[in-house]
Amino acid sequence: MSTAGYVAVVVAVWVLSGVTAVAVFMTRRGRRAWYWYLLGAVLGLLFVPIAMERGATGTARLETRATPGRPGRPGHPGTGPRVLVGVDGSADADRALRTAREVLGDRVGELILATVVDLAPQVDPDERTDEEDEDLAHAREVLRDRAGAASAGGRAGASRTEILTGTPAWALLDTARSNDVDLIVIGRRGSGLSTRLLGGVADQVLRHADRPVLLAATEDA
């Protein structure tokens, strides 16, 4: 084999090792941002321990924002079941939110909207990359829009919104436990970090939840 051939093999192994590390240690744990694959391809074998560390990172709450309650209304926190809805901007996640409102109406005591982003919780906000800042801004926009939709028509809206990080399914499950919610509502499929439902996030939530889960039907179901 010529020198060029050896170089090509070494480069191929280097790139493949980094990309494989991302797929094995990160993508399966919900971290699917495209730039991880780029970093893996560039750093190669050096990225293996990084991927292992990032993939093993637990879940965390990055932001919590309370929305105004409505005293005297059935939707005011503390007067009914506490419900957690996973949202990500996808049609199925929006369907999950509508289903929660249709099934429970204003009987919801506390409605918590949560989304998951691919950010390391220990990173200082000033050290985040432009892509990470964009992801966080998009998460805020999604939650703000869905919180508004939840309160449309004079209904009691979301009590608060939460931005989580970590594996999507486990982030939702940990949040459900920490808030002691009575019901988790999710869609069958999603976009971004929660894609490939069922067999992905929805399947993991259904398998490991220690409380009721409402799985919203797809629009074409």
Buried (B, 14 or more C-beta within 10 A) or exposed (E): EEEEEEEEEEEEEBBEBBBBBBBBBBBEBBBBBEEBBEBBBEBBEBBBEBBEEBBEBEBBBBBEBEBEBBEEEBBBBEBBBBBBBBBBBBEBBBBBBBBBBEBBEBEBBBBBBBBBBBBBEEEEEEEBEEEBEEBBEBBBEBBBEBBEBBBEEEBBBBBBBBBBBBBBBBBBBBBBEEBEBBBBBBBBBBBBBBBEBBEBBBBBBBEEBEEEBBBBEBEEE
